Amino acid sequence: MTAVTVTDIFPTGPYSPIPMPSVIERYETSAAESAAKILASVSEAAEEFGVTCDTIHVKDQAPAEGIVAVAAERECDLIVMASHGRRGITRILLGSQAQKVVTQSPVSVLVYR
């Protein structure tokens, strides 16, 4: 089993000010700390069930693309992921990483809400 978390690229836009390097550094540090906590939790849960679990933190990539890339690289048979279950306008505005993984993945995807 491989547990993956992906840190998105630092958010900018065409009309955004250029961020100071210290702001980007704080973002990356915070993202790395959050990813480490998530992956440690998954690793501990897997260990309780006697399952071997590798953990990977993919940095500076869109979440769906990072998940699909790791699945292809590791030759995974199945991607299991959670969904926030957003509907309506919030889904349109925020997008759905689960939906993107389902449409981009060459392997089966199980989405759990």
C-alpha positions as CSV (number, residue, x, y, z in Angstrom):
1,M,0.0,0.0,0.0
2,T,1.2,3.5,-0.7
3,A,-0.3,6.6,1.0
4,V,0.1,9.8,-1.0
5,T,-0.6,13.4,-0.1
6,V,0.0,16.2,-2.6
7,T,0.9,19.8,-1.9
8,D,-0.5,22.2,-4.5
9,I,1.7,24.8,-6.2
10,F,1.8,28.1,-4.3
11,P,-1.4,29.9,-5.3
12,T,-0.9,32.8,-7.6
13,G,-2.8,34.4,-10.4
14,P,-2.3,36.9,-13.2
15,Y,-3.2,39.8,-11.0
16,S,-1.6,38.6,-7.8
17,P,1.4,40.4,-6.4
18,I,4.7,38.6,-6.5
19,P,5.1,36.8,-3.2
20,M,8.1,37.4,-1.0
21,P,10.4,34.3,-0.8
22,S,9.7,34.2,3.0
23,V,5.9,33.8,2.3
24,I,6.6,30.9,-0.1
25,E,9.0,29.3,2.4
26,R,6.3,29.5,5.2
27,Y,3.8,27.9,2.8
28,E,6.1,25.1,2.0
29,T,7.1,24.5,5.6
30,S,3.4,24.5,6.7
31,A,2.5,22.1,3.8
32,A,5.4,19.7,4.7
33,E,4.4,19.7,8.4
34,S,0.7,19.0,7.5
35,A,1.7,16.2,5.0
36,A,4.0,14.6,7.6
37,K,1.1,14.5,10.1
38,I,-1.3,13.0,7.6
39,L,1.1,10.4,6.4
40,A,2.2,9.5,9.9
41,S,-1.5,8.9,10.9
42,V,-2.1,6.7,7.9
43,S,1.2,4.8,8.5
44,E,0.2,4.2,12.1
45,A,-3.3,2.9,11.1
46,A,-1.8,0.6,8.5
47,E,0.7,-0.8,11.1
48,E,-2.1,-1.6,13.5
49,F,-3.7,-3.8,10.8
50,G,-0.3,-5.3,9.9
51,V,-0.2,-3.7,6.5
52,T,3.0,-2.5,5.0
53,C,2.6,1.2,3.9
54,D,4.9,3.4,2.0
55,T,4.3,7.2,2.3
56,I,4.9,9.8,-0.3
57,H,4.6,13.6,-0.2
58,V,4.4,15.1,-3.7
59,K,5.3,18.8,-3.7
60,D,4.3,21.6,-6.1
61,Q,1.8,19.7,-8.2
62,A,-1.9,19.7,-8.7
63,P,-3.4,17.1,-6.4
64,A,-5.1,15.0,-9.0
65,E,-2.1,15.0,-11.3
66,G,0.2,14.0,-8.4
67,I,-2.0,11.2,-7.3
68,V,-2.3,9.7,-10.8
69,A,1.4,10.1,-11.4
70,V,2.3,8.2,-8.2
71,A,-0.2,5.5,-9.0
72,A,1.3,5.0,-12.5
73,E,4.9,5.1,-11.2
74,R,4.1,2.5,-8.5
75,E,2.0,0.4,-10.8
76,C,-1.0,0.5,-8.4
77,D,-4.1,-1.6,-9.1
78,L,-6.5,0.8,-7.3
79,I,-6.7,4.3,-6.0
80,V,-8.8,4.8,-2.9
81,M,-9.5,8.4,-1.9
82,A,-11.9,10.5,0.1
83,S,-14.2,13.1,-1.2
84,H,-15.6,16.2,0.6
85,G,-18.9,15.5,-1.1
86,R,-19.4,19.0,-2.3
87,R,-22.3,19.7,-4.6
88,G,-23.7,22.5,-6.6
89,I,-21.9,25.9,-6.8
90,T,-19.2,25.0,-4.3
91,R,-18.1,22.1,-6.5
92,I,-18.1,24.3,-9.5
93,L,-16.1,27.0,-7.7
94,L,-13.7,24.7,-5.8
95,G,-13.5,21.8,-8.3
96,S,-13.4,18.2,-7.4
97,Q,-10.0,16.5,-7.2
98,A,-11.7,13.2,-6.9
99,Q,-13.5,13.8,-10.1
100,K,-10.3,14.7,-11.8
101,V,-8.6,11.6,-10.5
102,V,-11.5,9.4,-11.8
103,T,-11.3,10.9,-15.2
104,Q,-7.4,10.9,-15.5
105,S,-6.6,7.6,-13.9
106,P,-5.6,4.6,-15.9
107,V,-6.6,2.3,-13.0
108,S,-9.8,1.9,-11.0
109,V,-10.7,4.6,-8.4
110,L,-12.8,4.0,-5.3
111,V,-14.1,7.3,-3.9
112,Y,-15.4,7.4,-0.3
113,R,-17.3,10.3,1.1
